[in-house]
Amino acid sequence: MPQYYGWRIVGIALLFQLLIVGSSANAFGLFVIPVSQEFGLSRADMNTGLIISNLGGAAIAPFLGRLIDTYPARRILAICATVFCCGMMGLGLSHSILLSALLLAVALPMGLAGVSQLGGLTLVARWFEAQRARAMALAIMGASLGSLVMAPVVGWLIHAAGWRNCLLIVGACLLVVLLSMILVLRDRPGPDDKEPLPKVTHEPLPQKVAQPADVRPKSAGQILSMPLFWLLAGGVALAMGGFQTVMISLVPIAQEEGVSVTKAATLISVLGGTAIFGKILLVWIGDRIDKALGLVLTFAVLAGLFMALTVAEGYLALFVSAALLGLAVGATMPIFMALLADYVGAASFGSANGIAMLLMSASGAISMRFGGEVYDRTGGYDLMFIVFSATCVAATLSLIVCRSLARGRLAGGQRAPAAE
């Protein structure tokens, strides 16, 4: 029996994440010192470059998602990959701060959003339904693996050839590799492509309300008018905003307790490692669980963990907290992506994911600013943890209502929104 082509799509989507995220977002820190020394920039100025890139990606994501849903995906992915790689090479050649900022704001997000976070995952959503959570977990694992594979390569190139030549070499090589992979992609399954059912399935997937026959993408207005979208994306945005802020606060908290910077940095490694384990666990469990219930339990655990951090003392407590944070959040995004495709329909996944990315970026920016303000005004993070615990409770309630609404529509025999 021939292997289902959808698994090749998953493999390519994983490589998109590994190569693009691994060579840009995950490797950004490697360029901080050499670039700041050449241009005479402060560390704050360098961090602003990452903020510009994140804001650019958030702004462009809804438009790219709509394009991927409306036009042949291979064409959009090829354009985005080309712009991304040319942007990397442009950064290597640029001697202008303004031009570099423009490339960071537009060119790099074209690859990060258009190819890895939207394009590849949209194709996975189209090719999978019964095993969508498992497929998403495998594909998104590429972002975590990128730090293990691409960061050492980029670091070696910077040491051997300088940061400018590194960007030129990586950009040129990625252009060839990415376009080669895009050429073999198929936009969606044909009549002979039958997704194999998992050996054990969760009966009867009550949270799914989108129909696989949905072929007409919804407009942004239609997506924004769906209560299920707001309950799901809004809840996840609330929880993830708090998580991002806590993640970047772990090292400063440890240092304030007398832990060395080297030892404190291991907290981030622990968090990243358990996040990978969380994705592997989801691959093993797959779609045998109720996905919405899985998110409910995850956010409830995060709420309790944030409250526990108000009394946690010492490196061991922070170590355990980092491990649990990574484990919980590692499975969150794959489940969220699978549910989003279930609720809005695979044909509208790109548009919905783009809007959701904008919501998450806004939530992350507000949460990080709030966390900094809390520390500056109170001298500690306890109030931040309490507020983020409350937002996770709100996210938990949002998902409970979302799950109940989805079950009610199916139980009442109502027509799924994606098929309307």
C-alpha positions in Angstrom: 0.0 0.0 0.0 1.6 3.4 -1.0 2.4 5.8 1.8 -0.1 8.6 2.2 1.4 11.7 0.5 0.3 13.9 3.4 3.1 12.6 5.5 5.5 14.0 3.0 3.8 17.3 3.4 4.4 17.0 7.1 8.1 16.3 6.5 8.4 19.3 4.3 6.5 21.6 6.7 8.9 20.4 9.5 11.9 21.3 7.3 10.4 24.7 6.6 10.2 25.3 10.3 13.7 23.9 11.0 15.4 25.9 8.2 13.6 29.2 8.4 13.0 29.6 12.1 16.3 28.0 12.9 18.3 30.4 10.7 16.5 33.6 11.7 14.5 33.8 14.9 16.4 31.1 16.8 19.8 32.4 15.5 19.2 36.1 16.1 21.2 36.2 19.3 24.3 35.0 17.5 24.4 38.2 15.5 23.9 40.6 18.4 27.6 41.2 19.3 29.2 41.3 15.8 26.4 43.5 14.3 26.3 45.9 17.3 30.1 46.3 17.2 30.1 47.1 13.5 27.2 49.6 13.6 27.9 50.9 17.1 24.4 49.9 18.4 23.4 49.2 21.9 21.8 46.0 23.0 18.5 47.7 23.3 18.8 48.8 19.7 19.6 45.3 18.6 16.6 43.9 20.5 14.5 46.5 18.7 15.4 44.7 15.5 13.7 41.5 16.7 10.7 43.6 17.9 10.4 45.2 14.4 10.5 41.7 12.8 7.8 40.4 15.1 5.6 43.4 14.5 6.1 43.1 10.8 5.1 39.4 10.9 2.0 40.2 12.9 0.9 42.9 10.5 1.5 40.9 7.4 0.2 37.5 8.6 -3.6 38.0 8.0 -2.9 39.1 4.4 -0.5 36.2 3.7 -3.0 33.8 5.2 -5.7 35.0 2.9 -3.5 34.8 -0.2 -2.5 31.2 0.7 -6.2 30.3 1.0 -7.2 32.0 -2.2 -4.4 31.3 -4.6 -2.2 28.2 -5.3 -0.1 27.7 -2.2 3.0 26.7 -4.1 3.0 30.1 -5.9 2.7 32.1 -2.6 5.2 29.9 -0.8 7.8 30.3 -3.6 7.4 34.1 -3.6 7.6 34.3 0.2 10.7 32.0 0.3 12.4 34.1 -2.4 11.7 37.4 -0.6 13.0 35.8 2.7 16.2 34.5 1.2 16.9 37.7 -0.7 16.2 39.6 2.5 18.9 37.6 4.3 21.4 38.3 1.6 20.3 42.0 1.5 21.0 42.2 5.3 24.5 40.8 4.6 25.2 43.5 2.0 23.4 46.4 3.7 25.3 49.3 5.4 22.2 51.3 6.1 20.3 51.0 9.4 17.1 52.1 7.6 17.4 49.5 4.9 18.2 46.8 7.4 15.1 47.7 9.5 13.0 47.5 6.3 14.3 44.1 5.5 13.7 42.9 9.1 10.2 44.3 9.0 9.1 43.0 5.6 11.4 40.4 4.0 12.2 38.2 6.9 8.5 37.9 8.1 7.6 36.9 4.6 9.5 33.6 5.2 8.7 33.2 8.9 5.0 33.8 8.5 4.3 33.0 4.8 6.3 29.8 4.5 6.9 28.2 7.9 4.0 29.4 10.2 1.3 29.8 7.6 2.1 28.1 4.4 3.4 24.7 5.6 0.9 24.4 8.4 -2.0 25.3 6.1 -1.0 22.4 3.8 -0.8 20.1 6.8 -4.4 21.2 7.8 -5.6 20.4 4.2 -4.1 17.0 4.1 -5.1 15.8 7.5 -8.4 15.5 9.4 -8.5 12.4 11.6 -4.8 12.7 12.5 -4.5 16.5 12.4 -3.2 17.0 15.9 -0.4 14.4 15.4 0.5 15.9 12.0 0.6 19.4 13.4 2.8 18.3 16.4 5.3 16.7 14.0 5.4 19.8 11.7 5.8 22.4 14.5 8.6 20.3 16.1 10.8 21.7 13.3 11.0 25.1 15.0 12.4 23.5 18.2 14.8 21.3 16.2 16.0 24.4 14.3 17.8 25.7 17.4 19.6 22.4 17.7 20.5 22.1 14.0 20.8 25.6 12.4 22.1 27.6 15.3 25.4 25.7 15.4 25.8 26.0 11.6 25.1 29.7 11.7 27.5 30.2 14.6 30.3 28.3 12.8 29.8 30.4 9.7 29.9 33.6 11.6 33.2 32.5 13.2 34.7 31.2 10.0 33.5 33.8 7.4 32.0 36.8 9.4 28.4 37.7 9.9 27.9 39.3 6.5 29.2 36.3 4.5 27.2 34.0 6.8 24.0 35.8 5.8 25.0 35.6 2.1 25.8 31.9 2.2 22.8 30.9 4.3 20.4 33.0 2.1 21.7 31.5 -1.1 21.7 27.9 0.1 18.2 28.3 1.6 16.9 29.7 -1.7 17.9 26.6 -3.6 16.7 24.2 -0.9 13.4 25.9 -0.2 12.4 26.3 -3.8 13.3 22.6 -4.5 11.0 21.5 -1.7 8.2 23.8 -2.8 8.4 22.4 -6.4 7.3 18.9 -5.2 4.4 20.1 -3.0 0.8 19.3 -3.8 -1.7 21.9 -2.7 -4.4 19.5 -1.5 -5.3 15.8 -1.6 -6.9 14.4 -4.8 -9.7 11.8 -5.1 -7.3 8.9 -4.7 -5.6 10.3 -1.6 -7.2 8.6 1.4 -5.9 9.6 4.8 -5.3 6.5 6.9 -7.3 6.5 10.1 -5.4 6.1 13.4 -5.6 2.7 15.1 -7.5 4.2 18.0 -9.6 7.3 17.6 -11.4 9.4 20.1 -15.1 8.9 19.5 -16.7 10.7 17.8 -14.5 13.9 17.8 -17.3 16.1 19.2 -15.2 19.3 19.0 -14.9 19.2 15.2 -17.4 21.4 13.4 -15.7 22.0 10.1 -16.5 19.8 7.1 -13.7 18.4 4.9 -15.7 19.3 1.8 -15.2 23.0 2.6 -13.4 24.4 -0.5 -14.4 28.1 -0.4 -12.3 30.1 2.0 -14.1 32.4 4.3 -13.5 36.1 4.3 -11.8 37.8 7.3 -15.2 39.3 8.2 -16.8 35.8 8.2 -14.0 34.4 10.4 -14.2 37.4 12.8 -18.0 36.8 13.1 -17.5 33.3 14.4 -17.9 32.9 18.2 -15.8 29.7 18.1 -12.9 31.6 16.5 -12.9 34.3 19.2 -13.3 31.8 22.1 -10.5 29.6 20.8 -8.0 32.2 19.5 -8.7 34.7 22.2 -8.3 32.1 24.9 -5.0 30.8 23.5 -3.7 34.4 23.0 -4.4 35.3 26.6 -2.6 32.2 27.9 0.4 32.5 25.5 0.9 36.1 26.3 1.5 35.3 29.9 3.7 32.3 29.0 6.0 34.4 26.8 6.5 37.0 29.6 7.1 34.4 32.3 9.6 32.6 30.0 11.8 35.7 29.5 11.5 36.5 33.2 12.9 33.1 34.5 16.5 34.0 34.1 16.3 37.4 35.8 14.3 35.9 38.6 17.0 33.2 39.1 19.8 35.8 39.0 18.1 37.9 41.6 18.2 34.8 43.9 22.0 34.6 43.5 22.1 32.0 40.7 24.9 32.5 38.1 24.0 33.6 34.6 25.3 30.4 33.2 23.3 28.3 35.5 20.2 30.5 35.1 20.4 30.1 31.3 19.9 26.3 31.7 16.3 27.1 32.7 15.6 28.2 29.1 17.3 24.9 27.8 15.1 22.9 30.2 12.0 24.7 29.0 12.9 24.1 25.3 13.7 20.5 25.9 10.5 19.7 27.7 8.6 21.6 25.0 10.0 19.2 22.5 9.0 16.3 24.8 5.5 17.8 24.9 5.2 17.7 21.2 6.6 14.1 21.1 4.0 13.1 23.6 1.3 14.6 21.5 2.6 12.8 18.5 2.2 9.5 20.4 -1.2 10.4 21.8 -2.3 11.9 18.5 -6.0 12.4 18.0 -7.1 9.8 20.6 -7.8 12.7 23.0 -10.4 15.4 23.0 -8.3 18.3 21.7 -10.4 21.0 23.3 -10.4 19.2 26.7 -6.6 18.9 26.3 -6.3 22.7 26.0 -8.6 23.2 29.0 -6.4 21.0 31.2 -3.2 22.7 29.9 -4.4 26.2 30.7 -5.7 25.0 34.1 -2.2 23.6 34.9 -0.6 26.9 33.7 -2.9 28.9 36.0 -1.8 26.8 39.0 1.8 26.9 38.0 1.8 30.7 37.8 0.3 30.9 41.3 2.9 28.5 42.6 5.7 30.8 41.3 4.6 33.5 43.7 5.9 31.3 46.5 8.6 29.4 44.7 12.1 29.9 46.0 15.5 28.6 44.9 16.9 27.2 41.7 15.3 23.8 42.1 11.8 25.3 42.2 12.5 27.4 39.1 14.0 24.3 37.4 10.8 22.3 38.0 8.6 25.3 37.0 10.5 25.7 33.7 10.2 22.0 33.0 6.4 22.0 33.6 6.0 25.2 31.6 7.7 23.7 28.6 5.8 20.4 28.8 2.4 22.3 29.0 3.2 24.8 26.2 4.9 22.3 23.9 1.6 20.7 23.1 -0.5 23.8 23.1 0.3 25.2 19.6 -0.2 21.9 17.7 -3.5 21.3 19.5 -4.6 24.9 18.8 -3.7 24.6 15.1 -5.6 21.4 14.8 -8.7 22.8 16.6 -8.5 26.0 14.5 -8.6 23.9 11.3 -11.5 21.8 12.7 -13.6 24.9 13.6 -13.0 27.2 10.6 -12.4 24.6 7.9 -9.1 23.6 6.3 -9.8 25.9 3.3 -9.9 28.9 5.6 -7.1 27.9 7.9 -4.5 30.2 6.5 -6.7 33.3 6.9 -7.8 32.3 10.4 -4.2 31.4 11.5 -3.0 34.8 10.2 -5.6 36.7 12.3 -4.8 34.5 15.3 -1.1 35.3 14.9 -2.0 39.0 15.0 -4.0 38.5 18.2 -1.1 36.5 19.8 1.5 39.1 18.9 -0.7 41.9 20.4 -1.3 39.8 23.6 2.4 39.0 23.9 3.5 42.7 23.5 0.9 43.9 26.1 1.9 41.1 28.5 5.6 41.7 28.2 5.1 45.4 28.7 2.9 44.7 31.7 5.4 42.4 33.3 8.1 45.0 33.0 5.9 47.7 34.5 5.0 45.4 37.4 8.6 44.8 38.2 9.6 48.5 37.8 6.8 49.6 40.1 6.8 46.9 42.7 10.3 45.5 42.6 9.1 41.9 42.1 7.0 39.7 39.8 4.3 38.4 42.2 1.5 40.6 40.9 2.5 39.6 37.4 2.1 35.9 38.3 -1.3 36.5 39.9 -2.6 38.4 36.9 -1.3 35.8 34.4 -2.9 33.1 36.5 -6.2 34.9 36.3 -5.8 35.2 32.5 -5.2 31.5 32.3 -8.3 30.9 34.3 -10.2 33.1 31.8 -8.6 31.2 28.9 -9.7 27.9 30.5 -13.3 29.2 30.8 -13.2 30.4 27.2 -12.2 26.9 26.0 -14.9 25.3 28.1 -17.5 27.5 26.5 -15.9 26.9 23.1 -16.0 23.1 23.6 -19.6 23.2 24.9 -20.7 25.3 21.9 -19.1 23.0 19.4 -20.6 19.9 21.0 -24.0 21.7 21.1 -23.9 22.4 17.4 -23.1 18.8 16.6 -25.6 17.4 19.0 -28.4 19.7 17.7 -27.6 18.6 14.2 -26.9 22.1 13.1 -25.0 22.7 10.0 -21.3 23.3 10.6 -20.1 26.9 10.0 -17.4 25.9 7.6 -20.0 24.4 5.3 -22.3 27.4 5.2 
